[in-house]
Structure formats: structure tokens, C-alpha cells
Amino acid sequence: MSALAVRNLTVEYRQHGGGRLRAVDDLSFELEPGATLALVGESGSGKSTVVRTLARFIRPNAGRIELDGGRTDVHEYRRHLQLVFQDPFASLNPMHTVRHHLARPLKRHRRAQGRKDLDAKVLELLESVNLTPADEIARKYPHELSGGQRQRVAIARALATQPRVLLADEPVSMLDVSIRLEILNLLDRLKRERDLALLYVTHDLATARHFAKDIMVLYRGEVVERGPSDSVILNPAHPYTRILADAAPDPQSRRSPRREPLPRVAEQHETRLDTGCKFRARCPFAMPKCEEHPPALPANGDPQHTASCWLLASD
């Protein structure tokens, strides 16, 4: 059974003038224990709205979110679903020590009995994210730590409640390039050791490929392509995914198989995007058929790899 199931999730924002912006459109997916699902897309695609809705910071307009088959109590829901935020500098209160940040969720969710047990669990959490000597780190304030150390503390805090699901929203984008791989490897290890279901939200396709089992590509609130990570990144089927993949630096690109170009058709200058494919105004392969909303079609002969593009219907 999946740890988290999302069914037909829709989120809309009110706009000035009475209009509405659909930030997430009929999204469905499942998170499995011990596996990572990557949600990728450019800024403004709706990734953070998905995370905030799953965390119950935003009430969806439609759809269901089922944790462990249907947990509804907010306190229990948030104990079993935790977040790792993008900015480690903003996610920790500079007025409190590391010990305070880790002790608070342990006490709030009754994960420790007495002061001695509480201190032992704080040190255990710090050691689990490779922050040693733990007793020394526990006494420090956030400003005394590096960016990577702060993010490790944030991860330890998320683990304090023994969650089933971890939402990592761009967890390394604010860190130095030299330590990003360390943090991602840490998350990957913790996922396996604790059987966590991990949603990795990123705009970086290269890390998504290496750290996620499956990938969903989001464009204007809709999933336009999804499937096994290697298949989606090495053989993207949707024109938007191809643009993202071609823009991502890959040191192994010379050894990657060359992709056949998509058939080029006349460009359309359509501006009304309330129906049909939302990407068609930017797509170099747009055709009249794209005014109809495309179905999710198998890509590259793989039924596990689908893309919402009418180009696949002509294969």
C-alpha cells in the first residue's frame, strides 16, 4: 500500500479582477515507502503549491489526499508527513539552539520520556545526519553553523516525529555546489534506512534522474510526462521535457544515445489557452489538434512512460 495517495488534486488562486488561476490541475500520484518520486518543472509550474497543499498549508479546491489509507486528524497527519524546506537559513529560528529545534517536535509529539531520554534522542538525531560531535552541535545557534550543517539540522528535525512521508522542496538549491551531493546522498540513505516515501521537488533534471525512481514533469499545474527516471530524462517524449533535458548540463552527454528530432510542424500563434494543451503557445511543434486536450499516451513503447502530447498519437 502506498504511503501517500493523491487523487485528482486541483488548487486555484483568486486573482485581482475576479479571475482565478489554476495552479494545480487534476493531479494524481502515489508515494511508495522506500522510494523517491521527483516532481520537476521550471519556476511557476506549480511545484511549491503541490508541496504546500500536501502539507495542509493550502486547502485544495478539489481532490483527495490520503495518508496511510486515510488519516484525517491534522495532528497525526503532520506527524507522519514532514517537510524539508528550500532555505536552511530561514527554516531555523536564530534565537534558539539546535537542541531546542530538535527537542520541540520530540516533546510536541511525545517521542521522548523525561529530560534524559529527550537529550539522548536529540543526540541520536544529530548523529543520524552526520553532525558530530553531537553534544557540541546541540549547543550551537543556527548562525554558528554552515549552510550544509543547517540543512542537516532541518532534516534531523523532520525525522524527529518518525514520519512516513518526507517532502523535500528544492532541498539543495540554496547550498554550495560542493555539498549538494552530500545532502542528497544523506536523504537517499535515510529514505532506505527508515523506509520513507520521499517526494523530491526540483528543477534539476540531473539530480532527479540519479536520486528518484520515477519522475513527473509539471507544466502550469499539469503533469505532461511521467515514468521511470532514466526513460524520462534520456528519452523525453513531450516537447517541454525535451527543452528541460536539453538545457540541463550533463557531463556524460557525449556518451548518451542521440535522440531523433521530433517532426516539425507549422508554428501556431494561439493565445487562448483555456482549452487544449497549455504548452502549445511555446511549442515549436504545435498543430491544430493541440487545441484539444491531449490524453496521456505511452512513450517510446513503454506503458510505464507516458506523455500528454498529440505527437505520440501519430507514431
C-alpha positions in Angstrom: 0.0 0.0 0.0 1.2 3.5 -0.8 2.2 5.8 2.0 0.5 8.8 0.3 -2.1 8.8 -2.4 -3.2 12.0 -4.2 -6.3 11.8 -6.3 -7.4 14.5 -8.8 -5.9 17.4 -6.8 -6.9 20.8 -8.0 -5.8 24.1 -6.5 -7.0 27.6 -7.7 -5.9 31.1 -6.6 -8.1 34.1 -6.8 -6.8 36.9 -8.9 -7.4 40.7 -8.9 -10.4 41.4 -11.0 -12.3 38.3 -10.1 -10.4 35.8 -12.2 -9.0 32.5 -11.0 -5.6 30.9 -11.6 -5.5 27.1 -11.6 -2.1 26.4 -10.1 -2.6 22.6 -9.9 -4.9 20.8 -12.3 -6.3 17.3 -11.7 -3.1 15.9 -10.3 -2.9 12.2 -9.2 0.1 10.2 -8.0 1.3 7.9 -5.2 4.3 7.9 -3.0 5.7 4.4 -2.1 7.6 3.5 1.1 11.4 3.4 0.4 11.1 5.1 -2.9 11.7 8.6 -4.3 9.4 10.4 -6.7 10.8 13.5 -8.3 8.5 16.4 -9.3 10.3 18.6 -11.8 9.5 21.8 -13.7 10.5 25.4 -14.1 9.7 28.2 -11.7 6.0 28.9 -11.7 5.0 25.4 -12.8 3.1 24.7 -9.5 5.7 22.6 -7.6 5.6 24.5 -4.4 1.8 24.8 -4.4 1.7 21.0 -4.6 4.0 20.7 -1.5 2.1 23.3 0.4 -1.2 21.6 -0.3 0.2 18.2 0.7 1.4 19.8 4.0 -2.1 21.2 4.5 -1.0 24.8 4.4 -3.4 25.3 1.4 -6.9 23.8 1.1 -7.5 22.3 -2.3 -10.5 23.2 -4.4 -11.0 19.5 -5.4 -9.4 16.1 -4.9 -8.3 13.9 -2.1 -5.1 13.3 -0.2 -4.9 10.0 1.6 -2.0 9.3 4.1 -1.6 5.6 5.0 -5.0 4.8 3.6 -6.9 7.8 5.0 -5.5 9.6 8.1 -7.6 12.7 8.7 -6.6 14.1 12.1 -4.4 17.1 11.4 -2.0 16.4 14.4 -1.4 12.8 13.3 -1.2 13.8 9.6 1.5 16.3 10.3 3.4 13.8 12.5 3.6 11.3 9.7 4.3 13.9 6.9 7.2 16.2 7.3 8.9 18.8 5.2 12.5 19.8 4.4 12.4 23.4 3.2 14.5 25.1 0.5 16.2 27.7 2.6 18.0 26.4 5.7 18.8 30.0 6.7 15.1 30.8 7.1 13.8 27.5 8.4 15.6 27.7 11.7 14.9 30.3 14.4 18.1 32.2 15.1 17.1 32.8 18.7 17.1 29.1 19.7 19.8 26.5 19.9 19.9 23.3 17.8 18.8 21.3 20.8 15.7 23.5 21.1 14.8 22.9 17.4 15.1 19.1 17.8 13.6 18.8 21.3 10.4 20.7 20.4 8.9 18.2 17.9 10.0 15.3 20.2 8.1 16.8 23.1 5.2 18.0 20.9 4.6 14.5 19.5 5.5 12.7 22.7 8.5 10.9 21.3 10.6 11.2 24.5 10.0 10.4 28.2 11.8 12.8 30.6 14.8 15.1 30.2 17.4 12.3 30.0 15.6 10.5 27.2 15.0 13.8 25.4 18.7 14.7 25.4 19.6 11.2 24.2 17.1 11.4 21.3 18.4 14.8 20.3 22.0 13.5 20.1 20.8 10.4 18.2 19.1 12.6 15.6 22.2 14.7 15.1 24.3 11.6 14.7 21.9 10.2 12.2 22.5 13.2 9.9 26.3 13.0 10.4 26.6 16.1 12.7 29.3 15.3 15.3 30.3 15.7 18.0 26.6 15.8 18.6 26.7 17.3 22.1 28.7 20.2 20.8 26.4 20.8 17.8 23.4 20.7 20.0 24.6 23.7 22.0 25.2 25.9 18.9 22.9 28.5 17.4 22.0 28.4 13.7 24.3 31.4 12.8 27.2 29.3 14.1 26.6 26.6 11.5 27.4 26.4 7.8 24.6 26.2 5.3 25.0 22.4 4.9 25.0 21.9 8.6 21.8 23.9 9.0 20.1 21.8 6.3 21.2 18.7 8.2 19.6 20.1 11.3 16.4 20.7 9.4 16.5 17.1 8.1 17.0 15.9 11.7 14.1 18.0 12.9 11.9 16.4 10.2 12.9 13.0 11.3 12.1 13.7 15.0 8.5 12.7 14.6 9.3 9.4 12.8 7.4 10.3 9.7 6.2 8.0 6.9 6.4 10.7 4.2 9.1 13.3 3.6 8.6 16.3 1.3 11.9 17.8 0.1 11.2 21.1 -1.6 14.4 22.1 -3.5 16.4 21.0 -0.5 19.9 21.7 -2.0 19.2 24.7 -4.3 20.4 27.2 -1.6 23.5 25.3 -0.8 27.1 25.4 -2.2 27.5 23.1 -5.1 30.3 21.3 -3.3 27.9 20.0 -0.6 24.7 19.4 -2.6 25.7 15.8 -3.4 26.3 15.1 0.3 22.9 16.2 1.3 21.2 14.3 -1.5 23.1 11.1 -0.5 22.1 11.7 3.1 18.4 11.9 2.1 18.8 8.8 0.0 20.3 6.8 2.8 17.7 7.9 5.3 15.0 7.0 2.9 16.3 3.5 2.6 17.1 3.0 6.3 13.7 4.4 7.5 11.6 3.2 4.6 10.5 6.7 3.9 8.3 7.8 1.0 10.1 10.8 -0.5 8.8 13.5 -2.8 11.8 15.3 -4.2 10.8 18.7 -5.8 13.4 20.2 -8.0 14.1 22.0 -11.3 17.4 20.0 -11.7 16.8 17.1 -14.0 20.3 15.6 -13.5 19.8 15.1 -9.8 16.2 13.9 -10.3 17.4 11.2 -12.6 20.0 9.9 -10.2 18.0 10.1 -6.9 14.5 9.3 -8.0 12.8 6.0 -9.1 10.2 7.9 -11.1 9.8 11.4 -12.4 6.7 13.6 -13.0 7.2 16.7 -15.2 4.9 19.6 -14.3 3.9 22.4 -16.6 1.4 25.1 -15.5 -0.1 22.7 -12.9 -0.4 19.7 -15.2 1.7 16.6 -15.4 2.8 16.5 -19.0 5.1 13.5 -18.7 5.8 10.8 -16.2 7.7 7.5 -16.0 10.9 5.8 -14.8 13.6 8.4 -14.3 16.1 7.1 -16.9 13.5 6.8 -19.5 12.1 10.3 -19.0 15.4 12.0 -18.9 17.3 10.0 -21.6 14.3 9.7 -23.9 11.9 12.5 -23.2 8.7 12.4 -25.3 7.0 15.7 -24.5 8.5 18.8 -26.2 8.6 20.6 -22.8 10.6 17.8 -21.2 13.0 17.9 -24.2 13.5 21.6 -23.6 14.3 21.0 -19.9 16.6 18.0 -20.7 18.5 19.8 -23.4 19.0 22.8 -21.0 20.4 20.6 -18.2 24.2 20.2 -18.2 25.2 16.6 -18.4 28.9 15.6 -18.4 28.0 12.2 -20.0 26.0 13.7 -22.8 28.6 12.7 -25.4 28.1 9.1 -24.5 24.3 9.3 -24.4 22.4 7.9 -27.4 21.4 10.7 -29.8 17.7 11.4 -29.9 15.8 11.6 -33.2 14.3 15.0 -33.7 10.6 15.4 -33.3 8.7 16.0 -36.6 8.4 19.7 -37.0 5.1 21.2 -38.0 3.9 24.7 -38.6 4.1 27.0 -35.6 0.8 28.2 -34.2 0.3 31.7 -32.6 -2.5 30.7 -30.4 -3.0 32.8 -27.3 -6.2 31.4 -25.8 -5.1 28.5 -23.6 -8.3 27.8 -21.6 -8.7 24.6 -23.7 -6.3 22.1 -25.2 -2.6 21.7 -24.5 -1.3 24.5 -22.2 2.2 24.3 -23.7 1.1 24.9 -27.3 1.8 28.7 -27.3 5.5 27.9 -26.7 5.7 24.6 -28.6 7.6 24.6 -31.9 5.6 21.5 -32.9 2.1 22.9 -32.2 -0.7 21.9 -34.6 -4.4 22.4 -34.8 -5.0 19.1 -32.9 -3.4 20.7 -29.9 -6.5 22.8 -29.3 -7.9 19.6 -27.9 -6.6 18.4 -24.5 -4.1 15.6 -25.2 -4.5 12.2 -23.4 -1.7 10.5 -21.5 -0.2 8.3 -24.2 2.6 5.6 -23.9 6.0 7.0 -24.9 8.8 5.1 -26.6 6.9 1.8 -26.5 6.9 1.8 -22.6 3.5 1.7 -21.0 5.1 2.9 -17.7 6.3 6.1 -19.5 3.5 8.4 -20.6 3.3 11.9 -22.1 0.3 14.1 -22.8 1.1 15.1 -26.3 -0.7 14.6 -29.6 2.6 13.9 -31.4 2.6 10.5 -29.8 -0.8 9.7 -31.4 0.8 9.8 -34.9 3.6 7.3 -34.0 
